[in-house]
Amino acid sequence: MAQKKWSGEVTEHSDALDLEKDIFKSGDPDKIAASLKHSAEHSERRKSSPFRSAMSMLTFYENRAGKNLSDEDKKVLEKAKDKLRELFGKPHH
């Protein structure tokens, strides 16, 4: 039996959040953050706060993509995290 990457399965079939398709590839931190916020707030399946759900999906994606992310992509995702904190009224570190 062919072994599939579990993370791909999790992303496709997860009960966490319904994410906009290819949102992480948009290259727009504002768009990514807004989409994650929207998904987290409208999900009836999340187990933690919308902020934590959104941030964990972003971190999960970042970790899963790992070495395949360009420096530019990493910057976009870091900016998206900052934007997410802003949107949820959380202080920056």
PyMOL Python script that loads the backbone (N, CA, C, O; Angstrom):
from pymol import cmd

cmd.read_pdbstr("""\
ATOM      1  N   MET A   1       0.839  -1.190   0.000  1.00  0.00           N
ATOM      2  CA  MET A   1       0.000   0.000   0.000  1.00  0.00           C
ATOM      3  C   MET A   1       0.879   1.247   0.000  1.00  0.00           C
ATOM      4  O   MET A   1       1.786   1.371   0.823  1.00  0.00           O
ATOM      5  N   ALA A   2       0.620   2.136  -0.891  1.00  0.00           N
ATOM      6  CA  ALA A   2       1.422   3.348  -0.972  1.00  0.00           C
ATOM      7  C   ALA A   2       1.186   4.224   0.256  1.00  0.00           C
ATOM      8  O   ALA A   2       0.050   4.445   0.676  1.00  0.00           O
ATOM      9  N   GLN A   3       2.273   4.708   0.811  1.00  0.00           N
ATOM     10  CA  GLN A   3       2.147   5.537   2.010  1.00  0.00           C
ATOM     11  C   GLN A   3       2.000   7.000   1.592  1.00  0.00           C
ATOM     12  O   GLN A   3       2.823   7.535   0.850  1.00  0.00           O
ATOM     13  N   LYS A   4       0.956   7.621   2.075  1.00  0.00           N
ATOM     14  CA  LYS A   4       0.733   9.029   1.762  1.00  0.00           C
ATOM     15  C   LYS A   4       1.306   9.871   2.879  1.00  0.00           C
ATOM     16  O   LYS A   4       1.443   9.411   4.013  1.00  0.00           O
ATOM     17  N   LYS A   5       1.638  11.096   2.556  1.00  0.00           N
ATOM     18  CA  LYS A   5       2.082  11.999   3.598  1.00  0.00           C
ATOM     19  C   LYS A   5       0.888  12.351   4.471  1.00  0.00           C
ATOM     20  O   LYS A   5      -0.138  12.825   3.983  1.00  0.00           O
ATOM     21  N   TRP A   6       1.034  12.112   5.763  1.00  0.00           N
ATOM     22  CA  TRP A   6      -0.098  12.374   6.663  1.00  0.00           C
ATOM     23  C   TRP A   6      -0.473  13.851   6.673  1.00  0.00           C
ATOM     24  O   TRP A   6      -1.649  14.189   6.808  1.00  0.00           O
ATOM     25  N   SER A   7       0.512  14.732   6.533  1.00  0.00           N
ATOM     26  CA  SER A   7       0.200  16.161   6.623  1.00  0.00           C
ATOM     27  C   SER A   7      -0.703  16.614   5.478  1.00  0.00           C
ATOM     28  O   SER A   7      -1.558  17.481   5.659  1.00  0.00           O
ATOM     29  N   GLY A   8      -0.508  16.022   4.299  1.00  0.00           N
ATOM     30  CA  GLY A   8      -1.386  16.339   3.178  1.00  0.00           C
ATOM     31  C   GLY A   8      -2.800  15.897   3.461  1.00  0.00           C
ATOM     32  O   GLY A   8      -3.763  16.596   3.147  1.00  0.00           O
ATOM     33  N   GLU A   9      -2.912  14.726   4.061  1.00  0.00           N
ATOM     34  CA  GLU A   9      -4.226  14.216   4.450  1.00  0.00           C
ATOM     35  C   GLU A   9      -4.877  15.131   5.466  1.00  0.00           C
ATOM     36  O   GLU A   9      -6.063  15.445   5.371  1.00  0.00           O
ATOM     37  N   VAL A  10      -4.077  15.561   6.454  1.00  0.00           N
ATOM     38  CA  VAL A  10      -4.603  16.433   7.501  1.00  0.00           C
ATOM     39  C   VAL A  10      -5.118  17.728   6.887  1.00  0.00           C
ATOM     40  O   VAL A  10      -6.199  18.206   7.229  1.00  0.00           O
ATOM     41  N   THR A  11      -4.338  18.280   5.987  1.00  0.00           N
ATOM     42  CA  THR A  11      -4.746  19.539   5.370  1.00  0.00           C
ATOM     43  C   THR A  11      -6.016  19.370   4.541  1.00  0.00           C
ATOM     44  O   THR A  11      -6.894  20.233   4.558  1.00  0.00           O
ATOM     45  N   GLU A  12      -6.108  18.268   3.824  1.00  0.00           N
ATOM     46  CA  GLU A  12      -7.269  18.055   2.964  1.00  0.00           C
ATOM     47  C   GLU A  12      -8.513  17.622   3.726  1.00  0.00           C
ATOM     48  O   GLU A  12      -9.631  17.982   3.356  1.00  0.00           O
ATOM     49  N   HIS A  13      -8.321  16.856   4.784  1.00  0.00           N
ATOM     50  CA  HIS A  13      -9.479  16.260   5.455  1.00  0.00           C
ATOM     51  C   HIS A  13      -9.613  16.668   6.914  1.00  0.00           C
ATOM     52  O   HIS A  13     -10.419  16.101   7.652  1.00  0.00           O
ATOM     53  N   SER A  14      -8.833  17.639   7.322  1.00  0.00           N
ATOM     54  CA  SER A  14      -8.820  18.042   8.717  1.00  0.00           C
ATOM     55  C   SER A  14     -10.141  18.665   9.147  1.00  0.00           C
ATOM     56  O   SER A  14     -10.849  19.279   8.349  1.00  0.00           O
ATOM     57  N   ASP A  15     -10.449  18.495  10.410  1.00  0.00           N
ATOM     58  CA  ASP A  15     -11.623  19.149  10.973  1.00  0.00           C
ATOM     59  C   ASP A  15     -11.271  20.521  11.514  1.00  0.00           C
ATOM     60  O   ASP A  15     -12.129  21.200  12.079  1.00  0.00           O
ATOM     61  N   ALA A  16     -10.045  20.935  11.356  1.00  0.00           N
ATOM     62  CA  ALA A  16      -9.603  22.203  11.937  1.00  0.00           C
ATOM     63  C   ALA A  16     -10.309  23.392  11.296  1.00  0.00           C
ATOM     64  O   ALA A  16     -11.161  24.020  11.923  1.00  0.00           O
ATOM     65  N   LEU A  17      -9.966  23.697  10.074  1.00  0.00           N
ATOM     66  CA  LEU A  17     -10.539  24.860   9.402  1.00  0.00           C
ATOM     67  C   LEU A  17     -10.771  24.555   7.928  1.00  0.00           C
ATOM     68  O   LEU A  17     -10.047  23.764   7.322  1.00  0.00           O
ATOM     69  N   ASP A  18     -11.774  25.183   7.371  1.00  0.00           N
ATOM     70  CA  ASP A  18     -11.967  25.096   5.926  1.00  0.00           C
ATOM     71  C   ASP A  18     -11.230  26.267   5.317  1.00  0.00           C
ATOM     72  O   ASP A  18     -11.682  27.409   5.400  1.00  0.00           O
ATOM     73  N   LEU A  19     -10.104  25.986   4.711  1.00  0.00           N
ATOM     74  CA  LEU A  19      -9.274  27.059   4.175  1.00  0.00           C
ATOM     75  C   LEU A  19      -9.553  27.311   2.705  1.00  0.00           C
ATOM     76  O   LEU A  19      -9.921  26.414   1.945  1.00  0.00           O
ATOM     77  N   GLU A  20      -9.364  28.557   2.341  1.00  0.00           N
ATOM     78  CA  GLU A  20      -9.480  28.947   0.943  1.00  0.00           C
ATOM     79  C   GLU A  20      -8.386  28.196   0.172  1.00  0.00           C
ATOM     80  O   GLU A  20      -7.246  28.123   0.630  1.00  0.00           O
ATOM     81  N   LYS A  21      -8.719  27.655  -0.960  1.00  0.00           N
ATOM     82  CA  LYS A  21      -7.749  26.882  -1.735  1.00  0.00           C
ATOM     83  C   LYS A  21      -6.542  27.739  -2.126  1.00  0.00           C
ATOM     84  O   LYS A  21      -6.685  28.866  -2.600  1.00  0.00           O
ATOM     85  N   ASP A  22      -5.369  27.181  -1.917  1.00  0.00           N
ATOM     86  CA  ASP A  22      -4.102  27.832  -2.280  1.00  0.00           C
ATOM     87  C   ASP A  22      -3.881  29.197  -1.627  1.00  0.00           C
ATOM     88  O   ASP A  22      -3.103  30.004  -2.137  1.00  0.00           O
ATOM     89  N   ILE A  23      -4.550  29.460  -0.516  1.00  0.00           N
ATOM     90  CA  ILE A  23      -4.400  30.772   0.120  1.00  0.00           C
ATOM     91  C   ILE A  23      -2.948  31.054   0.504  1.00  0.00           C
ATOM     92  O   ILE A  23      -2.491  32.192   0.403  1.00  0.00           O
ATOM     93  N   PHE A  24      -2.222  30.027   0.943  1.00  0.00           N
ATOM     94  CA  PHE A  24      -0.843  30.257   1.372  1.00  0.00           C
ATOM     95  C   PHE A  24       0.076  30.606   0.206  1.00  0.00           C
ATOM     96  O   PHE A  24       1.156  31.163   0.405  1.00  0.00           O
ATOM     97  N   LYS A  25      -0.352  30.281  -0.996  1.00  0.00           N
ATOM     98  CA  LYS A  25       0.480  30.571  -2.165  1.00  0.00           C
ATOM     99  C   LYS A  25       0.177  31.940  -2.765  1.00  0.00           C
ATOM    100  O   LYS A  25       0.756  32.316  -3.784  1.00  0.00           O
ATOM    101  N   SER A  26      -0.721  32.676  -2.141  1.00  0.00           N
ATOM    102  CA  SER A  26      -1.121  33.970  -2.704  1.00  0.00           C
ATOM    103  C   SER A  26      -0.002  35.008  -2.638  1.00  0.00           C
ATOM    104  O   SER A  26       0.028  35.945  -3.436  1.00  0.00           O
ATOM    105  N   GLY A  27       0.925  34.839  -1.679  1.00  0.00           N
ATOM    106  CA  GLY A  27       2.021  35.795  -1.551  1.00  0.00           C
ATOM    107  C   GLY A  27       1.611  37.099  -0.895  1.00  0.00           C
ATOM    108  O   GLY A  27       2.395  38.047  -0.857  1.00  0.00           O
ATOM    109  N   ASP A  28       0.396  37.159  -0.380  1.00  0.00           N
ATOM    110  CA  ASP A  28      -0.127  38.396   0.210  1.00  0.00           C
ATOM    111  C   ASP A  28      -0.441  38.163   1.690  1.00  0.00           C
ATOM    112  O   ASP A  28      -1.452  37.538   2.012  1.00  0.00           O
ATOM    113  N   PRO A  29       0.426  38.665   2.606  1.00  0.00           N
ATOM    114  CA  PRO A  29       0.225  38.409   4.031  1.00  0.00           C
ATOM    115  C   PRO A  29      -1.130  38.888   4.551  1.00  0.00           C
ATOM    116  O   PRO A  29      -1.744  38.230   5.391  1.00  0.00           O
ATOM    117  N   ASP A  30      -1.594  40.037   4.048  1.00  0.00           N
ATOM    118  CA  ASP A  30      -2.890  40.565   4.495  1.00  0.00           C
ATOM    119  C   ASP A  30      -4.026  39.618   4.103  1.00  0.00           C
ATOM    120  O   ASP A  30      -4.940  39.354   4.884  1.00  0.00           O
ATOM    121  N   LYS A  31      -3.940  39.127   2.891  1.00  0.00           N
ATOM    122  CA  LYS A  31      -4.966  38.221   2.368  1.00  0.00           C
ATOM    123  C   LYS A  31      -4.959  36.894   3.129  1.00  0.00           C
ATOM    124  O   LYS A  31      -6.009  36.352   3.472  1.00  0.00           O
ATOM    125  N   ILE A  32      -3.748  36.383   3.385  1.00  0.00           N
ATOM    126  CA  ILE A  32      -3.612  35.128   4.127  1.00  0.00           C
ATOM    127  C   ILE A  32      -4.216  35.278   5.522  1.00  0.00           C
ATOM    128  O   ILE A  32      -5.012  34.444   5.955  1.00  0.00           O
ATOM    129  N   ALA A  33      -3.835  36.339   6.217  1.00  0.00           N
ATOM    130  CA  ALA A  33      -4.326  36.564   7.584  1.00  0.00           C
ATOM    131  C   ALA A  33      -5.839  36.728   7.608  1.00  0.00           C
ATOM    132  O   ALA A  33      -6.519  36.143   8.452  1.00  0.00           O
ATOM    133  N   ALA A  34      -6.365  37.523   6.683  1.00  0.00           N
ATOM    134  CA  ALA A  34      -7.810  37.759   6.639  1.00  0.00           C
ATOM    135  C   ALA A  34      -8.568  36.466   6.347  1.00  0.00           C
ATOM    136  O   ALA A  34      -9.621  36.210   6.930  1.00  0.00           O
ATOM    137  N   SER A  35      -8.031  35.661   5.449  1.00  0.00           N
ATOM    138  CA  SER A  35      -8.671  34.399   5.100  1.00  0.00           C
ATOM    139  C   SER A  35      -8.658  33.429   6.279  1.00  0.00           C
ATOM    140  O   SER A  35      -9.661  32.776   6.569  1.00  0.00           O
ATOM    141  N   LEU A  36      -7.507  33.342   6.958  1.00  0.00           N
ATOM    142  CA  LEU A  36      -7.410  32.459   8.126  1.00  0.00           C
ATOM    143  C   LEU A  36      -8.361  32.911   9.233  1.00  0.00           C
ATOM    144  O   LEU A  36      -9.015  32.092   9.879  1.00  0.00           O
ATOM    145  N   LYS A  37      -8.427  34.222   9.439  1.00  0.00           N
ATOM    146  CA  LYS A  37      -9.319  34.767  10.474  1.00  0.00           C
ATOM    147  C   LYS A  37     -10.764  34.407  10.137  1.00  0.00           C
ATOM    148  O   LYS A  37     -11.518  33.944  10.993  1.00  0.00           O
ATOM    149  N   HIS A  38     -11.131  34.626   8.895  1.00  0.00           N
ATOM    150  CA  HIS A  38     -12.496  34.325   8.450  1.00  0.00           C
ATOM    151  C   HIS A  38     -12.800  32.832   8.644  1.00  0.00           C
ATOM    152  O   HIS A  38     -13.842  32.470   9.191  1.00  0.00           O
ATOM    153  N   SER A  39     -11.886  31.979   8.192  1.00  0.00           N
ATOM    154  CA  SER A  39     -12.083  30.532   8.320  1.00  0.00           C
ATOM    155  C   SER A  39     -12.215  30.119   9.780  1.00  0.00           C
ATOM    156  O   SER A  39     -13.086  29.326  10.135  1.00  0.00           O
ATOM    157  N   ALA A  40     -11.340  30.667  10.621  1.00  0.00           N
ATOM    158  CA  ALA A  40     -11.341  30.292  12.038  1.00  0.00           C
ATOM    159  C   ALA A  40     -12.624  30.737  12.732  1.00  0.00           C
ATOM    160  O   ALA A  40     -13.184  30.004  13.547  1.00  0.00           O
ATOM    161  N   GLU A  41     -13.079  31.926  12.409  1.00  0.00           N
ATOM    162  CA  GLU A  41     -14.280  32.444  13.073  1.00  0.00           C
ATOM    163  C   GLU A  41     -15.552  31.760  12.602  1.00  0.00           C
ATOM    164  O   GLU A  41     -16.545  31.728  13.329  1.00  0.00           O
ATOM    165  N   HIS A  42     -15.532  31.219  11.407  1.00  0.00           N
ATOM    166  CA  HIS A  42     -16.736  30.590  10.868  1.00  0.00           C
ATOM    167  C   HIS A  42     -16.732  29.068  10.965  1.00  0.00           C
ATOM    168  O   HIS A  42     -17.696  28.405  10.584  1.00  0.00           O
ATOM    169  N   SER A  43     -15.630  28.527  11.482  1.00  0.00           N
ATOM    170  CA  SER A  43     -15.546  27.076  11.623  1.00  0.00           C
ATOM    171  C   SER A  43     -16.355  26.628  12.830  1.00  0.00           C
ATOM    172  O   SER A  43     -16.262  27.208  13.912  1.00  0.00           O
ATOM    173  N   GLU A  44     -17.143  25.593  12.624  1.00  0.00           N
ATOM    174  CA  GLU A  44     -17.894  25.048  13.753  1.00  0.00           C
ATOM    175  C   GLU A  44     -17.169  23.837  14.316  1.00  0.00           C
ATOM    176  O   GLU A  44     -17.662  23.171  15.226  1.00  0.00           O
ATOM    177  N   ARG A  45     -15.988  23.559  13.762  1.00  0.00           N
ATOM    178  CA  ARG A  45     -15.286  22.342  14.149  1.00  0.00           C
ATOM    179  C   ARG A  45     -14.032  22.616  14.957  1.00  0.00           C
ATOM    180  O   ARG A  45     -13.409  21.682  15.462  1.00  0.00           O
ATOM    181  N   ARG A  46     -13.651  23.868  15.088  1.00  0.00           N
ATOM    182  CA  ARG A  46     -12.399  24.134  15.787  1.00  0.00           C
ATOM    183  C   ARG A  46     -12.528  23.825  17.277  1.00  0.00           C
ATOM    184  O   ARG A  46     -13.613  23.876  17.857  1.00  0.00           O
ATOM    185  N   LYS A  47     -11.381  23.503  17.873  1.00  0.00           N
ATOM    186  CA  LYS A  47     -11.386  23.110  19.281  1.00  0.00           C
ATOM    187  C   LYS A  47     -10.841  24.206  20.199  1.00  0.00           C
ATOM    188  O   LYS A  47     -11.035  24.145  21.413  1.00  0.00           O
ATOM    189  N   SER A  48     -10.167  25.196  19.637  1.00  0.00           N
ATOM    190  CA  SER A  48      -9.643  26.279  20.472  1.00  0.00           C
ATOM    191  C   SER A  48     -10.161  27.609  19.938  1.00  0.00           C
ATOM    192  O   SER A  48     -11.033  27.643  19.069  1.00  0.00           O
ATOM    193  N   SER A  49      -9.620  28.699  20.464  1.00  0.00           N
ATOM    194  CA  SER A  49     -10.093  30.020  20.044  1.00  0.00           C
ATOM    195  C   SER A  49      -9.797  30.238  18.560  1.00  0.00           C
ATOM    196  O   SER A  49      -8.886  29.618  18.011  1.00  0.00           O
ATOM    197  N   PRO A  50     -10.559  31.114  17.914  1.00  0.00           N
ATOM    198  CA  PRO A  50     -10.291  31.395  16.494  1.00  0.00           C
ATOM    199  C   PRO A  50      -8.851  31.826  16.255  1.00  0.00           C
ATOM    200  O   PRO A  50      -8.233  31.411  15.275  1.00  0.00           O
ATOM    201  N   PHE A  51      -8.312  32.657  17.144  1.00  0.00           N
ATOM    202  CA  PHE A  51      -6.931  33.121  16.973  1.00  0.00           C
ATOM    203  C   PHE A  51      -5.966  31.938  17.000  1.00  0.00           C
ATOM    204  O   PHE A  51      -5.109  31.811  16.125  1.00  0.00           O
ATOM    205  N   ARG A  52      -6.107  31.078  17.998  1.00  0.00           N
ATOM    206  CA  ARG A  52      -5.198  29.933  18.111  1.00  0.00           C
ATOM    207  C   ARG A  52      -5.361  28.984  16.933  1.00  0.00           C
ATOM    208  O   ARG A  52      -4.373  28.450  16.430  1.00  0.00           O
ATOM    209  N   SER A  53      -6.580  28.769  16.492  1.00  0.00           N
ATOM    210  CA  SER A  53      -6.815  27.887  15.342  1.00  0.00           C
ATOM    211  C   SER A  53      -6.152  28.436  14.091  1.00  0.00           C
ATOM    212  O   SER A  53      -5.480  27.709  13.360  1.00  0.00           O
ATOM    213  N   ALA A  54      -6.348  29.726  13.855  1.00  0.00           N
ATOM    214  CA  ALA A  54      -5.776  30.365  12.661  1.00  0.00           C
ATOM    215  C   ALA A  54      -4.254  30.321  12.713  1.00  0.00           C
ATOM    216  O   ALA A  54      -3.606  29.979  11.724  1.00  0.00           O
ATOM    217  N   MET A  55      -3.686  30.665  13.862  1.00  0.00           N
ATOM    218  CA  MET A  55      -2.232  30.687  14.000  1.00  0.00           C
ATOM    219  C   MET A  55      -1.655  29.278  13.864  1.00  0.00           C
ATOM    220  O   MET A  55      -0.596  29.096  13.265  1.00  0.00           O
ATOM    221  N   SER A  56      -2.347  28.288  14.416  1.00  0.00           N
ATOM    222  CA  SER A  56      -1.807  26.934  14.329  1.00  0.00           C
ATOM    223  C   SER A  56      -1.848  26.406  12.898  1.00  0.00           C
ATOM    224  O   SER A  56      -0.964  25.649  12.498  1.00  0.00           O
ATOM    225  N   MET A  57      -2.856  26.793  12.125  1.00  0.00           N
ATOM    226  CA  MET A  57      -2.885  26.375  10.720  1.00  0.00           C
ATOM    227  C   MET A  57      -1.739  27.016   9.942  1.00  0.00           C
ATOM    228  O   MET A  57      -1.130  26.383   9.080  1.00  0.00           O
ATOM    229  N   LEU A  58      -1.459  28.261  10.251  1.00  0.00           N
ATOM    230  CA  LEU A  58      -0.364  28.965   9.585  1.00  0.00           C
ATOM    231  C   LEU A  58       0.977  28.308   9.943  1.00  0.00           C
ATOM    232  O   LEU A  58       1.807  28.061   9.068  1.00  0.00           O
ATOM    233  N   THR A  59       1.177  28.033  11.222  1.00  0.00           N
ATOM    234  CA  THR A  59       2.406  27.389  11.679  1.00  0.00           C
ATOM    235  C   THR A  59       2.531  25.983  11.101  1.00  0.00           C
ATOM    236  O   THR A  59       3.613  25.563  10.692  1.00  0.00           O
ATOM    237  N   PHE A  60       1.411  25.263  11.072  1.00  0.00           N
ATOM    238  CA  PHE A  60       1.397  23.914  10.527  1.00  0.00           C
ATOM    239  C   PHE A  60       1.831  23.937   9.060  1.00  0.00           C
ATOM    240  O   PHE A  60       2.654  23.128   8.633  1.00  0.00           O
ATOM    241  N   TYR A  61       1.274  24.861   8.310  1.00  0.00           N
ATOM    242  CA  TYR A  61       1.632  24.968   6.894  1.00  0.00           C
ATOM    243  C   TYR A  61       3.125  25.275   6.741  1.00  0.00           C
ATOM    244  O   TYR A  61       3.823  24.672   5.926  1.00  0.00           O
ATOM    245  N   GLU A  62       3.587  26.225   7.546  1.00  0.00           N
ATOM    246  CA  GLU A  62       4.987  26.644   7.484  1.00  0.00           C
ATOM    247  C   GLU A  62       5.915  25.464   7.794  1.00  0.00           C
ATOM    248  O   GLU A  62       6.911  25.254   7.101  1.00  0.00           O
ATOM    249  N   ASN A  63       5.590  24.712   8.818  1.00  0.00           N
ATOM    250  CA  ASN A  63       6.413  23.558   9.197  1.00  0.00           C
ATOM    251  C   ASN A  63       6.358  22.456   8.150  1.00  0.00           C
ATOM    252  O   ASN A  63       7.366  21.814   7.855  1.00  0.00           O
ATOM    253  N   ARG A  64       5.175  22.242   7.593  1.00  0.00           N
ATOM    254  CA  ARG A  64       5.006  21.190   6.599  1.00  0.00           C
ATOM    255  C   ARG A  64       5.770  21.524   5.318  1.00  0.00           C
ATOM    256  O   ARG A  64       6.393  20.648   4.717  1.00  0.00           O
ATOM    257  N   ALA A  65       5.721  22.772   4.909  1.00  0.00           N
ATOM    258  CA  ALA A  65       6.423  23.189   3.689  1.00  0.00           C
ATOM    259  C   ALA A  65       7.931  23.179   3.922  1.00  0.00           C
ATOM    260  O   ALA A  65       8.713  22.869   3.023  1.00  0.00           O
ATOM    261  N   GLY A  66       8.320  23.522   5.140  1.00  0.00           N
ATOM    262  CA  GLY A  66       9.717  23.448   5.564  1.00  0.00           C
ATOM    263  C   GLY A  66      10.722  24.012   4.607  1.00  0.00           C
ATOM    264  O   GLY A  66      10.682  25.193   4.262  1.00  0.00           O
ATOM    265  N   LYS A  67      11.639  23.151   4.171  1.00  0.00           N
ATOM    266  CA  LYS A  67      12.755  23.578   3.319  1.00  0.00           C
ATOM    267  C   LYS A  67      12.298  24.000   1.927  1.00  0.00           C
ATOM    268  O   LYS A  67      13.056  24.630   1.189  1.00  0.00           O
ATOM    269  N   ASN A  68      11.077  23.659   1.570  1.00  0.00           N
ATOM    270  CA  ASN A  68      10.586  24.044   0.238  1.00  0.00           C
ATOM    271  C   ASN A  68      10.181  25.510   0.158  1.00  0.00           C
ATOM    272  O   ASN A  68       9.928  26.036  -0.926  1.00  0.00           O
ATOM    273  N   LEU A  69      10.122  26.160   1.307  1.00  0.00           N
ATOM    274  CA  LEU A  69       9.748  27.577   1.307  1.00  0.00           C
ATOM    275  C   LEU A  69      10.953  28.433   0.944  1.00  0.00           C
ATOM    276  O   LEU A  69      12.050  28.233   1.463  1.00  0.00           O
ATOM    277  N   SER A  70      10.737  29.380   0.054  1.00  0.00           N
ATOM    278  CA  SER A  70      11.806  30.325  -0.269  1.00  0.00           C
ATOM    279  C   SER A  70      11.894  31.347   0.865  1.00  0.00           C
ATOM    280  O   SER A  70      10.991  31.432   1.696  1.00  0.00           O
ATOM    281  N   ASP A  71      12.960  32.109   0.898  1.00  0.00           N
ATOM    282  CA  ASP A  71      13.083  33.158   1.917  1.00  0.00           C
ATOM    283  C   ASP A  71      11.927  34.136   1.797  1.00  0.00           C
ATOM    284  O   ASP A  71      11.403  34.629   2.795  1.00  0.00           O
ATOM    285  N   GLU A  72      11.543  34.406   0.566  1.00  0.00           N
ATOM    286  CA  GLU A  72      10.431  35.331   0.324  1.00  0.00           C
ATOM    287  C   GLU A  72       9.124  34.769   0.904  1.00  0.00           C
ATOM    288  O   GLU A  72       8.357  35.492   1.539  1.00  0.00           O
ATOM    289  N   ASP A  73       8.886  33.480   0.678  1.00  0.00           N
ATOM    290  CA  ASP A  73       7.689  32.838   1.225  1.00  0.00           C
ATOM    291  C   ASP A  73       7.683  32.902   2.747  1.00  0.00           C
ATOM    292  O   ASP A  73       6.649  33.167   3.360  1.00  0.00           O
ATOM    293  N   LYS A  74       8.842  32.658   3.354  1.00  0.00           N
ATOM    294  CA  LYS A  74       8.946  32.694   4.818  1.00  0.00           C
ATOM    295  C   LYS A  74       8.601  34.094   5.332  1.00  0.00           C
ATOM    296  O   LYS A  74       7.898  34.244   6.332  1.00  0.00           O
ATOM    297  N   LYS A  75       9.106  35.113   4.634  1.00  0.00           N
ATOM    298  CA  LYS A  75       8.806  36.499   5.037  1.00  0.00           C
ATOM    299  C   LYS A  75       7.309  36.768   4.965  1.00  0.00           C
ATOM    300  O   LYS A  75       6.737  37.392   5.859  1.00  0.00           O
ATOM    301  N   VAL A  76       6.687  36.297   3.909  1.00  0.00           N
ATOM    302  CA  VAL A  76       5.243  36.481   3.732  1.00  0.00           C
ATOM    303  C   VAL A  76       4.485  35.829   4.890  1.00  0.00           C
ATOM    304  O   VAL A  76       3.557  36.421   5.442  1.00  0.00           O
ATOM    305  N   LEU A  77       4.880  34.619   5.251  1.00  0.00           N
ATOM    306  CA  LEU A  77       4.194  33.904   6.333  1.00  0.00           C
ATOM    307  C   LEU A  77       4.428  34.572   7.683  1.00  0.00           C
ATOM    308  O   LEU A  77       3.521  34.625   8.514  1.00  0.00           O
ATOM    309  N   GLU A  78       5.631  35.080   7.908  1.00  0.00           N
ATOM    310  CA  GLU A  78       5.901  35.799   9.164  1.00  0.00           C
ATOM    311  C   GLU A  78       5.061  37.076   9.237  1.00  0.00           C
ATOM    312  O   GLU A  78       4.522  37.415  10.290  1.00  0.00           O
ATOM    313  N   LYS A  79       4.956  37.781   8.103  1.00  0.00           N
ATOM    314  CA  LYS A  79       4.120  38.988   8.054  1.00  0.00           C
ATOM    315  C   LYS A  79       2.656  38.629   8.280  1.00  0.00           C
ATOM    316  O   LYS A  79       1.921  39.369   8.935  1.00  0.00           O
ATOM    317  N   ALA A  80       2.239  37.489   7.734  1.00  0.00           N
ATOM    318  CA  ALA A  80       0.857  37.039   7.921  1.00  0.00           C
ATOM    319  C   ALA A  80       0.578  36.764   9.400  1.00  0.00           C
ATOM    320  O   ALA A  80      -0.517  37.048   9.886  1.00  0.00           O
ATOM    321  N   LYS A  81       1.561  36.214  10.117  1.00  0.00           N
ATOM    322  CA  LYS A  81       1.400  35.972  11.557  1.00  0.00           C
ATOM    323  C   LYS A  81       1.213  37.301  12.290  1.00  0.00           C
ATOM    324  O   LYS A  81       0.340  37.427  13.149  1.00  0.00           O
ATOM    325  N   ASP A  82       2.044  38.291  11.942  1.00  0.00           N
ATOM    326  CA  ASP A  82       1.907  39.614  12.567  1.00  0.00           C
ATOM    327  C   ASP A  82       0.539  40.205  12.272  1.00  0.00           C
ATOM    328  O   ASP A  82      -0.113  40.767  13.152  1.00  0.00           O
ATOM    329  N   LYS A  83       0.115  40.070  11.028  1.00  0.00           N
ATOM    330  CA  LYS A  83      -1.180  40.604  10.607  1.00  0.00           C
ATOM    331  C   LYS A  83      -2.315  39.904  11.356  1.00  0.00           C
ATOM    332  O   LYS A  83      -3.297  40.535  11.747  1.00  0.00           O
ATOM    333  N   LEU A  84      -2.167  38.613  11.548  1.00  0.00           N
ATOM    334  CA  LEU A  84      -3.173  37.831  12.279  1.00  0.00           C
ATOM    335  C   LEU A  84      -3.284  38.337  13.720  1.00  0.00           C
ATOM    336  O   LEU A  84      -4.384  38.510  14.245  1.00  0.00           O
ATOM    337  N   ARG A  85      -2.131  38.571  14.349  1.00  0.00           N
ATOM    338  CA  ARG A  85      -2.148  39.111  15.718  1.00  0.00           C
ATOM    339  C   ARG A  85      -2.872  40.450  15.748  1.00  0.00           C
ATOM    340  O   ARG A  85      -3.665  40.723  16.650  1.00  0.00           O
ATOM    341  N   GLU A  86      -2.587  41.278  14.751  1.00  0.00           N
ATOM    342  CA  GLU A  86      -3.231  42.595  14.634  1.00  0.00           C
ATOM    343  C   GLU A  86      -4.750  42.450  14.509  1.00  0.00           C
ATOM    344  O   GLU A  86      -5.508  43.100  15.229  1.00  0.00           O
ATOM    345  N   LEU A  87      -5.184  41.585  13.580  1.00  0.00           N
ATOM    346  CA  LEU A  87      -6.600  41.407  13.322  1.00  0.00           C
ATOM    347  C   LEU A  87      -7.356  40.923  14.562  1.00  0.00           C
ATOM    348  O   LEU A  87      -8.525  41.252  14.762  1.00  0.00           O
ATOM    349  N   PHE A  88      -6.665  40.138  15.386  1.00  0.00           N
ATOM    350  CA  PHE A  88      -7.310  39.605  16.592  1.00  0.00           C
ATOM    351  C   PHE A  88      -7.012  40.466  17.822  1.00  0.00           C
ATOM    352  O   PHE A  88      -7.402  40.113  18.935  1.00  0.00           O
ATOM    353  N   GLY A  89      -6.320  41.595  17.625  1.00  0.00           N
ATOM    354  CA  GLY A  89      -6.015  42.484  18.742  1.00  0.00           C
ATOM    355  C   GLY A  89      -5.028  41.908  19.739  1.00  0.00           C
ATOM    356  O   GLY A  89      -5.096  42.202  20.932  1.00  0.00           O
ATOM    357  N   LYS A  90      -4.113  41.089  19.248  1.00  0.00           N
ATOM    358  CA  LYS A  90      -3.102  40.485  20.118  1.00  0.00           C
ATOM    359  C   LYS A  90      -1.825  41.300  20.014  1.00  0.00           C
ATOM    360  O   LYS A  90      -1.477  41.793  18.941  1.00  0.00           O
ATOM    361  N   PRO A  91      -1.117  41.442  21.151  1.00  0.00           N
ATOM    362  CA  PRO A  91       0.147  42.197  21.098  1.00  0.00           C
ATOM    363  C   PRO A  91       1.225  41.418  20.338  1.00  0.00           C
ATOM    364  O   PRO A  91       1.232  40.187  20.334  1.00  0.00           O
ATOM    365  N   HIS A  92       2.122  42.150  19.705  1.00  0.00           N
ATOM    366  CA  HIS A  92       3.272  41.517  19.026  1.00  0.00           C
ATOM    367  C   HIS A  92       4.258  41.092  20.085  1.00  0.00           C
ATOM    368  O   HIS A  92       4.281  41.653  21.180  1.00  0.00           O
ATOM    369  N   HIS A  93       5.069  40.111  19.770  1.00  0.00           N
ATOM    370  CA  HIS A  93       6.076  39.635  20.733  1.00  0.00           C
ATOM    371  C   HIS A  93       7.127  40.686  20.945  1.00  0.00           C
ATOM    372  O   HIS A  93       8.062  40.478  21.718  1.00  0.00           O
TER     373      HIS A  93
END
""", "prot")
cmd.dss("prot")
cmd.show_as("cartoon", "prot")
cmd.util.cbc("prot")
cmd.orient("prot")
